[in-house]
């Protein structure tokens, strides 16, 4: 997630009184006790017996139409942080016997030691965490109550099955701790599928560490990812993941690196790794590949703009960049300068901009007045971000779904923020739209309309109508990628269709439905001028 410096800043904010305006009862993350032996191991860790959970998991046959909808719709998402890549500030009870000052998954293992008892106990502790941190009930709530249609799940290379993935790494002595972890990852994807939720897997921990932060596995790592052997192993691991999950309908994308540093060659590595994944073929050929944006200037946005089925992931945390700035000034920046910046990035990347992490975390120094004023300001801050990201990106993922002591991390905890501040988080903000009130797809071209334009128009309307009737109702997010996909399926180049005319028709079809949905919801949109009859929609600006 955030860098080590940012995490220290976040903890400082907590010490200064960063709390939610409306507290809730404490939720214990562990709901069933482990069998405990009477002695300890390692750094005074309790010796535990084995822990197991039901598996294996079976996925239904790949559904191409459903996969297209899930991959390319606007992603109203949330991160499932500290699940498979743990973070001490989020789940501190996992670190009860880690050595002082140590953070990241390796710290937990080092606390237990690598004796047979230590390895068994660490495995039991982590397997219970993987089983209980996020449950089937959570996924049902995400879909039914929170209007979430996608989750971003951080993983590390050590979560992959088989000792070969940790051989020669700091995790090698504890390979047996993770022997069942991939089964839990696959089960997480299945629980999401059962609730029509797409899963973006994000490589938080790469070989050699891509950023040196605790969220890449340990707080003592140097940035050694850019050594050729580590780049090679990371690419091979990502290709393995894509190959293993390519036929899973709700596997909507793979993020190659989280918050990497760029010591030269990152763009080249992204390009060749994305190609290696797409070259798997079959259902991996058009799998969206997300590029984590490095800090500072980079050419990753330009790289994304020239490669189909890729996306640029940027992270926005105003509590770090605008410490103690008054909330009205922050809001002005969100709705002004930054919205324009995001809109420009979205245009330059051809609708492939993703806000992979954001939160409602706000320093107490940014708030003023009474507690009631604080609540109103936080709501304004949260909703301003939602508005900005909806209008200028194709996906947004809140960090994070839950924490231990969630009431103390109000601005960072989705389940805490939802009811009070970001209630209209999903898509259009409604469960669905009455399809009987939406326009019908025409059977023949309008007078003077070319064949290419008409085919595009039908495809644009078709996908927009499907997405408007989903729960939650959402627009098409990755428009140009989906347009390219349908063009390819029509064999557009070989059939003599003109792509520019096809694209124009597709956009008009999207606009027709989009503006009708806006009208039905009573929304005022700068993109639609209010004329929304079933035969013609006059529309300004959307391209």
Secondary structure, 3 states (H helix, E strand, C coil): CCCHHHHHHHHHHHHCCCCCCCCCCCCCCCCCCCCEEEEEECCCEEEECCCCCCCCCCCCCCCHHHHHHHHHECEEEEECCCCCCCCCCCCHHHHCCCCCCCCCHHHHHHHHCCCHHHHHHHHHHHHHHHHHCCCHHHHHHHHHCCCCCEEEEEEEHHHCCCHHHCCCCCCHHHHHHHCCHHHHHHHHHHHHHCCCCEEEEEEEECCCCCCCCHHHCCCCCCCCCCCHHHHHHHHHHHHHHHHHHCCCCCEEEEECCCCCCCCCCHHHHHHHHHHHHHCCCHHHCCCCEEEECCCCCCCHHHHHHCCCCEEEEEEECHHHHCCCCCHHHHHHHHHHHHHHHHHHHHHHCCCCEEEEEECCCCCHHHCCCCHHHHHHHHHHHHHHHHHHHHHHCCEEEECCCCCCCHHHHHHHCHHHHHHHHCCCCCCCCCCCCCHHHCCCCCCCCCCCCCHHHHHHHHHHHHHHHHHHCCCCCCCECCHHHHHHHHHHHCCHHHHCCCHHHHHHHHHHHHHHHHHHHHHHCCCCCCCEEEEECCCCEEECCCC
